[in-house]
Amino acid sequence: MNQKIDRQVTKKILFLDIETVSCKESYAALPEAMQLLWAKKSRALHARSAETIDPACSFFDEAAVYAEFGKVIVIALGFLSYNQQGELVLRIKGLQSHNEKELLENFKNILIERFPEQDLRLCAHNGKEFDFPYLCRRMVINNISIPEVLNMGGKKPWEVPHLDTMEMWKFGDRKNFTSLHLMATIFGLVSSKEIMEGSEVNS
């Protein structure tokens, strides 16, 4: 690929990763209706378990990964650009707040103001299964209109401008799951997961 094409492709990819926590600090802090709904979901999640799972424990351990019971507290963004010397560099920006509505609106404004190209592509690891739909659901819950690059309603698969590194790494293998930390380690890259695993964020 020549440098001209490379520049056109790389500058239109926005890499992102989100971190999520449970919507409340504990099961007891949930409204009663939500407690009942989480207990029902928890039973379904652990239907095959021989043990009886306490919904209070499962809420703290598992709620963060479900958009109905969690919230976004961090959105990390990365994009490639060329400096004055013509060298390709990665620029990174981190957004963080426990005010989720403010965080999501800030993220949306960055998408609209900094990356206005219609052919912008979003890239995340397991993004199609987690990051992208989670962001959309939380935007709807917070009464924020979904930006076009995230809104996949009615689009055909080949019209979806999303890249998923986990999907790429599968090479068609449907049963394979490879964590971002493992992929980074394989390729000798420093991973944020060396500092904290996603499962530790809620704590």
N, CA and C atoms as a LAMMPS dump frame, in Angstrom:
ITEM: TIMESTEP
0
ITEM: NUMBER OF ATOMS
609
ITEM: BOX BOUNDS ff ff ff
-5.0000000000000000e+02 5.0000000000000000e+02
-5.0000000000000000e+02 5.0000000000000000e+02
-5.0000000000000000e+02 5.0000000000000000e+02
ITEM: ATOMS id mol type element x y z
1 1 1 N 0.854 -1.187 0
2 1 2 C 0 0 0
3 1 3 C 0.892 1.24 0
4 2 1 N 0.663 2.155 -0.946
5 2 2 C 1.516 3.325 -0.982
6 2 3 C 1.134 4.316 0.108
7 3 1 N 2.006 5.275 0.336
8 3 2 C 1.834 6.182 1.469
9 3 3 C 0.598 7.051 1.32
10 4 1 N 0.254 7.428 0.092
11 4 2 C -0.913 8.278 -0.124
12 4 3 C -2.187 7.563 0.327
13 5 1 N -2.334 6.298 -0.07
14 5 2 C -3.516 5.524 0.33
15 5 3 C -3.487 5.286 1.831
16 6 1 N -2.293 4.989 2.361
17 6 2 C -2.148 4.727 3.79
18 6 3 C -2.621 5.927 4.605
19 7 1 N -2.272 7.119 4.179
20 7 2 C -2.691 8.328 4.879
21 7 3 C -4.208 8.474 4.855
22 8 1 N -4.804 8.168 3.714
23 8 2 C -6.256 8.303 3.584
24 8 3 C -6.983 7.34 4.509
25 9 1 N -6.452 6.145 4.653
26 9 2 C -7.11 5.126 5.465
27 9 3 C -6.926 5.397 6.947
28 10 1 N -5.673 5.614 7.372
29 10 2 C -5.386 5.706 8.805
30 10 3 C -6.02 6.919 9.467
31 11 1 N -6.117 8.027 8.772
32 11 2 C -6.637 9.232 9.417
33 11 3 C -8.146 9.167 9.646
34 12 1 N -8.801 8.15 9.11
35 12 2 C -10.251 8.051 9.248
36 12 3 C -10.664 6.913 10.181
37 13 1 N -9.722 6.42 10.983
38 13 2 C -10.035 5.388 11.971
39 13 3 C -9.887 5.98 13.37
40 14 1 N -10.929 5.842 14.183
41 14 2 C -10.882 6.276 15.568
42 14 3 C -10.96 5.037 16.449
43 15 1 N -9.903 4.779 17.202
44 15 2 C -9.85 3.626 18.103
45 15 3 C -10.486 4.019 19.431
46 16 1 N -11.251 3.13 20.013
47 16 2 C -11.843 3.452 21.308
48 16 3 C -11.952 2.223 22.198
49 17 1 N -12.026 2.501 23.491
50 17 2 C -12.215 1.459 24.502
51 17 3 C -12.979 2.098 25.644
52 18 1 N -13.941 1.379 26.202
53 18 2 C -14.704 1.939 27.316
54 18 3 C -14.493 1.112 28.574
55 19 1 N -14.658 1.751 29.709
56 19 2 C -14.665 1.064 30.997
57 19 3 C -16.008 1.35 31.654
58 20 1 N -16.577 0.325 32.253
59 20 2 C -17.914 0.455 32.821
60 20 3 C -17.947 -0.031 34.265
61 21 1 N -18.919 0.47 35.005
62 21 2 C -19.147 0.041 36.386
63 21 3 C -20.642 -0.178 36.567
64 22 1 N -21.019 -0.77 37.683
65 22 2 C -22.436 -0.941 37.977
66 22 3 C -23.074 0.442 38.182
67 23 1 N -24.361 0.562 37.841
68 23 2 C -25.042 1.859 37.904
69 23 3 C -25.193 2.37 39.331
70 24 1 N -25.185 1.474 40.306
71 24 2 C -25.21 1.839 41.725
72 24 3 C -24.08 1.109 42.433
73 25 1 N -23.687 1.629 43.596
74 25 2 C -22.545 1.03 44.293
75 25 3 C -22.866 -0.332 44.893
76 26 1 N -24.164 -0.632 45.028
77 26 2 C -24.542 -1.927 45.587
78 26 3 C -25.949 -2.295 45.134
79 27 1 N -26.266 -3.556 45.278
80 27 2 C -27.604 -4.059 44.96
81 27 3 C -28.645 -3.368 45.835
82 28 1 N -28.332 -3.141 47.099
83 28 2 C -29.259 -2.508 48.033
84 28 3 C -29.607 -1.08 47.627
85 29 1 N -28.705 -0.418 46.898
86 29 2 C -28.936 0.968 46.476
87 29 3 C -29.856 1.069 45.265
88 30 1 N -30.164 -0.05 44.628
89 30 2 C -31.063 -0.051 43.474
90 30 3 C -32.5 0.211 43.919
91 31 1 N -33.311 0.871 43.093
92 31 2 C -34.749 0.94 43.375
93 31 3 C -35.319 -0.483 43.426
94 32 1 N -36.385 -0.665 44.162
95 32 2 C -36.932 -2.009 44.35
96 32 3 C -37.255 -2.711 43.036
97 33 1 N -37.825 -1.975 42.09
98 33 2 C -38.174 -2.578 40.795
99 33 3 C -36.925 -3.109 40.094
100 34 1 N -35.825 -2.35 40.168
101 34 2 C -34.583 -2.777 39.527
102 34 3 C -33.95 -3.949 40.278
103 35 1 N -34.123 -3.992 41.582
104 35 2 C -33.633 -5.147 42.352
105 35 3 C -34.301 -6.431 41.861
106 36 1 N -35.61 -6.36 41.699
107 36 2 C -36.349 -7.54 41.235
108 36 3 C -35.904 -7.95 39.827
109 37 1 N -35.684 -6.961 38.975
110 37 2 C -35.267 -7.252 37.606
111 37 3 C -33.846 -7.821 37.561
112 38 1 N -32.963 -7.3 38.44
113 38 2 C -31.615 -7.877 38.475
114 38 3 C -31.645 -9.302 39.029
115 39 1 N -32.433 -9.536 40.051
116 39 2 C -32.531 -10.889 40.619
117 39 3 C -32.993 -11.88 39.543
118 40 1 N -33.947 -11.449 38.731
119 40 2 C -34.438 -12.305 37.637
120 40 3 C -33.338 -12.56 36.618
121 41 1 N -32.605 -11.507 36.25
122 41 2 C -31.517 -11.654 35.278
123 41 3 C -30.401 -12.534 35.842
124 42 1 N -30.088 -12.338 37.114
125 42 2 C -29.041 -13.122 37.763
126 42 3 C -29.395 -14.607 37.77
127 43 1 N -30.658 -14.912 38.053
128 43 2 C -31.085 -16.323 38.025
129 43 3 C -30.914 -16.918 36.635
130 44 1 N -31.241 -16.131 35.611
131 44 2 C -31.094 -16.611 34.234
132 44 3 C -29.621 -16.819 33.876
133 45 1 N -28.769 -15.906 34.325
134 45 2 C -27.335 -15.998 34.028
135 45 3 C -26.709 -17.229 34.678
136 46 1 N -27.235 -17.622 35.847
137 46 2 C -26.638 -18.716 36.61
138 46 3 C -27.554 -19.936 36.677
139 47 1 N -28.422 -20.058 35.669
140 47 2 C -29.403 -21.149 35.659
141 47 3 C -28.75 -22.521 35.696
142 48 1 N -27.564 -22.642 35.125
143 48 2 C -26.879 -23.941 35.068
144 48 3 C -25.976 -24.192 36.263
145 49 1 N -25.89 -23.216 37.137
146 49 2 C -25.027 -23.37 38.305
147 49 3 C -25.7 -24.236 39.363
148 50 1 N -24.902 -25.078 40.004
149 50 2 C -25.43 -25.936 41.072
150 50 3 C -25.639 -25.138 42.352
151 51 1 N -24.998 -23.97 42.434
152 51 2 C -25.1 -23.138 43.632
153 51 3 C -26.191 -22.087 43.477
154 52 1 N -26.742 -21.638 44.575
155 52 2 C -27.68 -20.517 44.581
156 52 3 C -26.865 -19.235 44.681
157 53 1 N -26.989 -18.392 43.694
158 53 2 C -26.189 -17.173 43.643
159 53 3 C -26.959 -16.014 44.259
160 54 1 N -26.335 -15.35 45.221
161 54 2 C -26.928 -14.183 45.871
162 54 3 C -26.93 -13.025 44.87
163 55 1 N -28.12 -12.453 44.538
164 55 2 C -28.16 -11.362 43.563
165 55 3 C -27.348 -10.148 43.988
166 56 1 N -27.188 -9.945 45.297
167 56 2 C -26.377 -8.82 45.768
168 56 3 C -24.916 -8.998 45.363
169 57 1 N -24.427 -10.231 45.474
170 57 2 C -23.035 -10.51 45.081
171 57 3 C -22.878 -10.461 43.567
172 58 1 N -23.812 -11.055 42.854
173 58 2 C -23.698 -11.083 41.394
174 58 3 C -23.831 -9.678 40.812
175 59 1 N -24.611 -8.82 41.457
176 59 2 C -24.755 -7.454 40.96
177 59 3 C -23.418 -6.738 40.966
178 60 1 N -22.713 -6.816 42.085
179 60 2 C -21.425 -6.119 42.166
180 60 3 C -20.41 -6.71 41.184
181 61 1 N -20.446 -8.015 41.004
182 61 2 C -19.458 -8.679 40.158
183 61 3 C -19.771 -8.593 38.669
184 62 1 N -21.063 -8.499 38.301
185 62 2 C -21.443 -8.692 36.903
186 62 3 C -22.25 -7.568 36.266
187 63 1 N -22.884 -6.723 37.052
188 63 2 C -23.823 -5.746 36.484
189 63 3 C -23.174 -4.773 35.512
190 64 1 N -21.906 -4.476 35.716
191 64 2 C -21.232 -3.459 34.902
192 64 3 C -21.227 -3.783 33.415
193 65 1 N -21.294 -5.061 33.049
194 65 2 C -21.206 -5.416 31.628
195 65 3 C -22.559 -5.387 30.92
196 66 1 N -23.62 -5.082 31.654
197 66 2 C -24.947 -4.997 31.061
198 66 3 C -25.406 -3.541 31.085
199 67 1 N -25.681 -2.988 29.916
200 67 2 C -25.983 -1.555 29.807
201 67 3 C -27.206 -1.142 30.608
202 68 1 N -28.124 -2.063 30.852
203 68 2 C -29.319 -1.74 31.624
204 68 3 C -29.013 -1.559 33.112
205 69 1 N -27.907 -2.148 33.557
206 69 2 C -27.557 -2.109 34.983
207 69 3 C -26.185 -1.488 35.238
208 70 1 N -25.549 -0.977 34.202
209 70 2 C -24.224 -0.394 34.343
210 70 3 C -24.172 1.027 33.815
211 71 1 N -22.982 1.587 33.795
212 71 2 C -22.785 2.907 33.204
213 71 3 C -21.335 3.038 32.753
214 72 1 N -21.105 3.954 31.829
215 72 2 C -19.764 4.21 31.292
216 72 3 C -19.091 5.266 32.158
217 73 1 N -17.855 5.007 32.559
218 73 2 C -17.113 6.018 33.331
219 73 3 C -15.828 6.469 32.627
220 74 1 N -15.381 5.692 31.629
221 74 2 C -14.167 6.048 30.888
222 74 3 C -14.363 5.73 29.408
223 75 1 N -13.962 6.654 28.56
224 75 2 C -13.889 6.404 27.12
225 75 3 C -12.492 6.822 26.675
226 76 1 N -11.696 5.853 26.245
227 76 2 C -10.35 6.141 25.756
228 76 3 C -10.387 6.199 24.235
229 77 1 N -9.796 7.238 23.667
230 77 2 C -9.793 7.433 22.214
231 77 3 C -8.363 7.489 21.698
232 78 1 N -8.15 6.943 20.516
233 78 2 C -6.848 7.012 19.881
234 78 3 C -7.012 7.201 18.386
235 79 1 N -6.151 8.003 17.776
236 79 2 C -6.195 8.158 16.321
237 79 3 C -4.796 8.397 15.778
238 80 1 N -4.605 7.996 14.559
239 80 2 C -3.305 8.116 13.903
240 80 3 C -3.261 9.388 13.07
241 81 1 N -2.137 10.071 13.125
242 81 2 C -1.957 11.264 12.3
243 81 3 C -0.48 11.386 11.947
244 82 1 N -0.17 12.323 11.096
245 82 2 C 1.222 12.537 10.677
246 82 3 C 1.733 13.851 11.252
247 83 1 N 2.936 13.799 11.826
248 83 2 C 3.522 15.036 12.363
249 83 3 C 4.203 15.817 11.245
250 84 1 N 4.867 16.912 11.614
251 84 2 C 5.489 17.782 10.606
252 84 3 C 6.609 17.094 9.855
253 85 1 N 7.186 16.057 10.463
254 85 2 C 8.256 15.299 9.798
255 85 3 C 7.704 14.18 8.905
256 86 1 N 6.397 14.082 8.829
257 86 2 C 5.777 13.055 8.006
258 86 3 C 5.748 11.685 8.661
259 87 1 N 5.994 11.647 9.982
260 87 2 C 5.988 10.375 10.709
261 87 3 C 4.602 10.077 11.252
262 88 1 N 4.236 8.813 11.184
263 88 2 C 2.94 8.389 11.692
264 88 3 C 2.994 8.309 13.215
265 89 1 N 2.079 9.006 13.894
266 89 2 C 2.057 9.019 15.356
267 89 3 C 0.655 8.696 15.858
268 90 1 N 0.593 8.105 17.033
269 90 2 C -0.676 7.789 17.666
270 90 3 C -0.976 8.831 18.726
271 91 1 N -2.12 9.458 18.628
272 91 2 C -2.546 10.449 19.619
273 91 3 C -3.664 9.828 20.459
274 92 1 N -3.598 10.04 21.771
275 92 2 C -4.534 9.406 22.693
276 92 3 C -5.203 10.463 23.566
277 93 1 N -6.502 10.287 23.779
278 93 2 C -7.251 11.178 24.658
279 93 3 C -8.14 10.317 25.548
280 94 1 N -8.133 10.605 26.845
281 94 2 C -8.974 9.869 27.776
282 94 3 C -10.07 10.756 28.339
283 95 1 N -11.297 10.28 28.295
284 95 2 C -12.426 10.981 28.893
285 95 3 C -12.881 10.176 30.093
286 96 1 N -13.094 10.827 31.229
287 96 2 C -13.553 10.092 32.402
288 96 3 C -14.437 10.97 33.27
289 97 1 N -15.508 10.365 33.78
290 97 2 C -16.412 11.081 34.671
291 97 3 C -17.421 10.099 35.238
292 98 1 N -17.857 10.338 36.48
293 98 2 C -18.949 9.552 37.046
294 98 3 C -20.299 10.166 36.67
295 99 1 N -20.263 11.36 36.065
296 99 2 C -21.467 11.945 35.479
297 99 3 C -21.562 11.403 34.054
298 100 1 N -22.279 10.301 33.887
299 100 2 C -22.281 9.603 32.599
300 100 3 C -22.857 10.451 31.479
301 101 1 N -23.92 11.169 31.736
302 101 2 C -24.536 11.989 30.69
303 101 3 C -23.54 13.014 30.158
304 102 1 N -22.827 13.662 31.055
305 102 2 C -21.806 14.632 30.669
306 102 3 C -20.698 13.96 29.859
307 103 1 N -20.284 12.794 30.283
308 103 2 C -19.226 12.047 29.591
309 103 3 C -19.653 11.685 28.175
310 104 1 N -20.863 11.159 28.029
311 104 2 C -21.353 10.745 26.716
312 104 3 C -21.572 11.932 25.789
313 105 1 N -22.031 13.045 26.335
314 105 2 C -22.208 14.243 25.513
315 105 3 C -20.864 14.785 25.049
316 106 1 N -19.863 14.726 25.919
317 106 2 C -18.511 15.148 25.562
318 106 3 C -17.971 14.276 24.431
319 107 1 N -18.167 12.962 24.553
320 107 2 C -17.74 12.019 23.516
321 107 3 C -18.446 12.312 22.193
322 108 1 N -19.734 12.533 22.249
323 108 2 C -20.5 12.826 21.033
324 108 3 C -20.006 14.109 20.368
325 109 1 N -19.744 15.129 21.168
326 109 2 C -19.257 16.401 20.616
327 109 3 C -17.906 16.228 19.934
328 110 1 N -17.042 15.395 20.511
329 110 2 C -15.739 15.138 19.888
330 110 3 C -15.93 14.46 18.532
331 111 1 N -16.838 13.485 18.482
332 111 2 C -17.115 12.804 17.214
333 111 3 C -17.571 13.791 16.143
334 112 1 N -18.465 14.686 16.521
335 112 2 C -19.051 15.613 15.552
336 112 3 C -18.068 16.713 15.146
337 113 1 N -17.337 17.258 16.132
338 113 2 C -16.481 18.409 15.869
339 113 3 C -15.094 18.034 15.334
340 114 1 N -14.531 16.933 15.853
341 114 2 C -13.16 16.569 15.481
342 114 3 C -13.083 15.56 14.339
343 115 1 N -14.138 14.771 14.167
344 115 2 C -14.116 13.726 13.146
345 115 3 C -15.382 13.797 12.297
346 116 1 N -15.528 14.875 11.527
347 116 2 C -16.775 15.081 10.792
348 116 3 C -16.907 14.252 9.507
349 117 1 N -15.833 13.562 9.106
350 117 2 C -15.884 12.824 7.849
351 117 3 C -16.975 11.758 7.881
352 118 1 N -17.723 11.648 6.803
353 118 2 C -18.791 10.662 6.725
354 118 3 C -18.245 9.242 6.693
355 119 1 N -17.009 9.091 6.229
356 119 2 C -16.438 7.742 6.13
357 119 3 C -15.532 7.407 7.317
358 120 1 N -15.744 8.078 8.46
359 120 2 C -15.032 7.736 9.692
360 120 3 C -15.367 6.308 10.094
361 121 1 N -14.355 5.566 10.561
362 121 2 C -14.582 4.199 11.03
363 121 3 C -14.166 4.109 12.494
364 122 1 N -14.977 3.425 13.283
365 122 2 C -14.652 3.188 14.683
366 122 3 C -14.041 1.81 14.825
367 123 1 N -13.025 1.696 15.669
368 123 2 C -12.344 0.412 15.865
369 123 3 C -12.201 0.13 17.352
370 124 1 N -12.59 -1.087 17.758
371 124 2 C -12.447 -1.496 19.151
372 124 3 C -12.266 -3.005 19.202
373 125 1 N -11.757 -3.498 20.327
374 125 2 C -11.606 -4.944 20.501
375 125 3 C -12.897 -5.482 21.105
376 126 1 N -13.565 -6.358 20.383
377 126 2 C -14.898 -6.851 20.737
378 126 3 C -15.914 -5.715 20.739
379 127 1 N -15.635 -4.695 19.946
380 127 2 C -16.487 -3.511 19.897
381 127 3 C -17.887 -3.786 19.39
382 128 1 N -18.011 -4.692 18.425
383 128 2 C -19.332 -4.969 17.849
384 128 3 C -20.244 -5.672 18.846
385 129 1 N -19.654 -6.405 19.785
386 129 2 C -20.448 -7.125 20.776
387 129 3 C -20.601 -6.326 22.076
388 130 1 N -19.661 -5.408 22.325
389 130 2 C -19.704 -4.723 23.624
390 130 3 C -19.689 -3.196 23.513
391 131 1 N -18.55 -2.614 23.146
392 131 2 C -18.382 -1.155 23.233
393 131 3 C -19.441 -0.379 22.454
394 132 1 N -19.64 -0.709 21.187
395 132 2 C -20.547 0.073 20.351
396 132 3 C -22.009 -0.031 20.814
397 133 1 N -22.552 -1.246 20.998
398 133 2 C -23.94 -1.313 21.466
399 133 3 C -24.12 -0.755 22.879
400 134 1 N -23.107 -0.925 23.738
401 134 2 C -23.202 -0.396 25.112
402 134 3 C -23.33 1.124 25.069
403 135 1 N -22.481 1.769 24.269
404 135 2 C -22.537 3.22 24.151
405 135 3 C -23.89 3.677 23.628
406 136 1 N -24.413 2.978 22.626
407 136 2 C -25.719 3.35 22.063
408 136 3 C -26.82 3.222 23.103
409 137 1 N -26.84 2.13 23.83
410 137 2 C -27.887 1.918 24.835
411 137 3 C -27.826 2.968 25.946
412 138 1 N -26.607 3.267 26.384
413 138 2 C -26.473 4.256 27.452
414 138 3 C -26.836 5.662 26.952
415 139 1 N -26.592 5.952 25.682
416 139 2 C -27.005 7.242 25.124
417 139 3 C -28.531 7.347 25.103
418 140 1 N -29.183 6.275 24.698
419 140 2 C -30.648 6.274 24.68
420 140 3 C -31.191 6.468 26.092
421 141 1 N -30.617 5.751 27.061
422 141 2 C -31.059 5.862 28.456
423 141 3 C -30.865 7.286 28.984
424 142 1 N -29.792 7.948 28.535
425 142 2 C -29.506 9.313 28.971
426 142 3 C -30.132 10.375 28.072
427 143 1 N -31.021 9.942 27.171
428 143 2 C -31.735 10.856 26.278
429 143 3 C -30.786 11.675 25.404
430 144 1 N -29.769 10.986 24.869
431 144 2 C -28.799 11.605 23.96
432 144 3 C -28.976 10.958 22.588
433 145 1 N -29.116 11.773 21.564
434 145 2 C -29.261 11.215 20.22
435 145 3 C -27.96 10.527 19.807
436 146 1 N -28.085 9.387 19.158
437 146 2 C -26.916 8.587 18.778
438 146 3 C -26.26 9.191 17.541
439 147 1 N -24.962 9.479 17.574
440 147 2 C -24.284 10.021 16.389
441 147 3 C -24.303 9.017 15.245
442 148 1 N -24.272 9.528 14.04
443 148 2 C -24.445 8.704 12.846
444 148 3 C -23.454 7.55 12.765
445 149 1 N -22.205 7.78 13.161
446 149 2 C -21.183 6.737 13.049
447 149 3 C -21.464 5.555 13.975
448 150 1 N -22.267 5.771 15.016
449 150 2 C -22.628 4.689 15.932
450 150 3 C -23.993 4.081 15.618
451 151 1 N -24.847 4.83 14.942
452 151 2 C -26.223 4.406 14.709
453 151 3 C -26.309 3.418 13.552
454 152 1 N -26.518 2.154 13.879
455 152 2 C -26.517 1.108 12.871
456 152 3 C -27.925 0.66 12.461
457 153 1 N -28.939 1.336 12.983
458 153 2 C -30.316 0.957 12.695
459 153 3 C -30.618 0.987 11.203
460 154 1 N -31.075 -0.144 10.676
461 154 2 C -31.469 -0.227 9.278
462 154 3 C -30.339 -0.36 8.275
463 155 1 N -29.089 -0.404 8.759
464 155 2 C -27.956 -0.499 7.829
465 155 3 C -27.63 -1.949 7.51
466 156 1 N -27.186 -2.182 6.294
467 156 2 C -26.747 -3.507 5.876
468 156 3 C -25.349 -3.761 6.444
469 157 1 N -24.965 -5.026 6.63
470 157 2 C -23.661 -5.33 7.247
471 157 3 C -22.49 -4.619 6.581
472 158 1 N -22.507 -4.504 5.268
473 158 2 C -21.378 -3.875 4.572
474 158 3 C -21.42 -2.343 4.661
475 159 1 N -22.498 -1.812 5.22
476 159 2 C -22.602 -0.366 5.403
477 159 3 C -22.169 0.067 6.803
478 160 1 N -21.91 -0.896 7.672
479 160 2 C -21.53 -0.587 9.054
480 160 3 C -20.053 -0.193 9.113
481 161 1 N -19.743 1.038 9.539
482 161 2 C -18.355 1.519 9.526
483 161 3 C -17.577 1.156 10.778
484 162 1 N -17.687 -0.081 11.222
485 162 2 C -17.02 -0.5 12.447
486 162 3 C -15.979 -1.576 12.165
487 163 1 N -14.852 -1.45 12.84
488 163 2 C -13.787 -2.443 12.782
489 163 3 C -13.669 -3.077 14.155
490 164 1 N -13.469 -4.383 14.19
491 164 2 C -13.378 -5.109 15.457
492 164 3 C -12.139 -5.99 15.416
493 165 1 N -11.137 -5.65 16.228
494 165 2 C -9.872 -6.395 16.173
495 165 3 C -10.03 -7.844 16.625
496 166 1 N -10.974 -8.112 17.52
497 166 2 C -11.183 -9.493 17.923
498 166 3 C -11.788 -10.306 16.784
499 167 1 N -12.706 -9.688 16.05
500 167 2 C -13.304 -10.343 14.888
501 167 3 C -12.248 -10.6 13.818
502 168 1 N -11.367 -9.634 13.6
503 168 2 C -10.287 -9.806 12.612
504 168 3 C -9.388 -10.975 13.004
505 169 1 N -9.063 -11.07 14.304
506 169 2 C -8.145 -12.099 14.788
507 169 3 C -8.762 -13.496 14.714
508 170 1 N -10.072 -13.593 14.696
509 170 2 C -10.726 -14.9 14.621
510 170 3 C -10.461 -15.599 13.29
511 171 1 N -10.276 -14.837 12.215
512 171 2 C -10.077 -15.417 10.887
513 171 3 C -11.168 -16.449 10.568
514 172 1 N -12.41 -16.12 10.963
515 172 2 C -13.522 -17.008 10.667
516 172 3 C -13.81 -18.057 11.715
517 173 1 N -12.971 -18.163 12.735
518 173 2 C -13.162 -19.152 13.794
519 173 3 C -14.21 -18.627 14.772
520 174 1 N -15.405 -19.175 14.743
521 174 2 C -16.524 -18.648 15.522
522 174 3 C -16.369 -18.878 17.023
523 175 1 N -15.648 -19.931 17.401
524 175 2 C -15.567 -20.27 18.829
525 175 3 C -14.407 -19.594 19.54
526 176 1 N -13.566 -18.904 18.8
527 176 2 C -12.36 -18.339 19.394
528 176 3 C -12.621 -17.016 20.1
529 177 1 N -12.089 -16.866 21.314
530 177 2 C -12.112 -15.58 22.018
531 177 3 C -10.695 -15.276 22.471
532 178 1 N -10.186 -14.133 22.082
533 178 2 C -8.842 -13.719 22.476
534 178 3 C -8.928 -12.338 23.101
535 179 1 N -8.456 -12.203 24.32
536 179 2 C -8.533 -10.92 25.01
537 179 3 C -7.558 -9.917 24.394
538 180 1 N -7.847 -8.647 24.595
539 180 2 C -6.968 -7.588 24.113
540 180 3 C -5.598 -7.682 24.783
541 181 1 N -5.591 -8.034 26.064
542 181 2 C -4.335 -8.161 26.8
543 181 3 C -3.464 -9.26 26.193
544 182 1 N -4.067 -10.386 25.842
545 182 2 C -3.325 -11.484 25.232
546 182 3 C -2.764 -11.068 23.88
547 183 1 N -3.591 -10.403 23.067
548 183 2 C -3.105 -9.967 21.75
549 183 3 C -1.944 -8.986 21.884
550 184 1 N -2.067 -8.046 22.83
551 184 2 C -0.993 -7.076 23.034
552 184 3 C 0.295 -7.783 23.444
553 185 1 N 0.177 -8.77 24.326
554 185 2 C 1.346 -9.518 24.804
555 185 3 C 2.004 -10.288 23.672
556 186 1 N 1.191 -10.92 22.834
557 186 2 C 1.711 -11.685 21.693
558 186 3 C 2.572 -10.807 20.796
559 187 1 N 2.118 -9.561 20.578
560 187 2 C 2.825 -8.668 19.665
561 187 3 C 3.806 -7.733 20.371
562 188 1 N 4.062 -8.01 21.653
563 188 2 C 5.072 -7.237 22.381
564 188 3 C 4.671 -5.807 22.663
565 189 1 N 3.365 -5.571 22.844
566 189 2 C 2.874 -4.223 23.11
567 189 3 C 2.521 -4.063 24.584
568 190 1 N 2.732 -2.889 25.109
569 190 2 C 2.346 -2.602 26.484
570 190 3 C 0.825 -2.496 26.543
571 191 1 N 0.223 -3.143 27.524
572 191 2 C -1.231 -3.143 27.655
573 191 3 C -1.649 -2.488 28.962
574 192 1 N -2.726 -1.709 28.915
575 192 2 C -3.271 -1.102 30.135
576 192 3 C -3.755 -2.171 31.1
577 193 1 N -4.051 -3.367 30.577
578 193 2 C -4.559 -4.457 31.41
579 193 3 C -3.483 -4.979 32.366
580 194 1 N -2.212 -4.584 32.136
581 194 2 C -1.153 -4.958 33.063
582 194 3 C -1.305 -4.198 34.377
583 195 1 N -1.977 -3.04 34.313
584 195 2 C -2.199 -2.215 35.498
585 195 3 C -3.497 -2.632 36.196
586 196 1 N -4.544 -2.837 35.409
587 196 2 C -5.831 -3.197 35.968
588 196 3 C -6.662 -3.94 34.935
589 197 1 N -7.179 -5.098 35.305
590 197 2 C -8.087 -5.851 34.443
591 197 3 C -9.472 -5.206 34.487
592 198 1 N -10.242 -5.395 33.408
593 198 2 C -11.584 -4.843 33.36
594 198 3 C -12.459 -5.284 34.513
595 199 1 N -12.236 -6.519 34.983
596 199 2 C -13.042 -7.055 36.087
597 199 3 C -12.78 -6.329 37.411
598 200 1 N -11.687 -5.569 37.486
599 200 2 C -11.322 -4.868 38.711
600 200 3 C -11.84 -3.428 38.766
601 201 1 N -12.36 -2.943 37.626
602 201 2 C -12.757 -1.532 37.54
603 201 3 C -13.867 -1.193 38.525
604 202 1 N -14.848 -2.088 38.666
605 202 2 C -15.964 -1.79 39.562
606 202 3 C -15.48 -1.571 40.994
607 203 1 N -14.544 -2.398 41.437
608 203 2 C -13.982 -2.221 42.783
609 203 3 C -13.25 -0.9 42.917
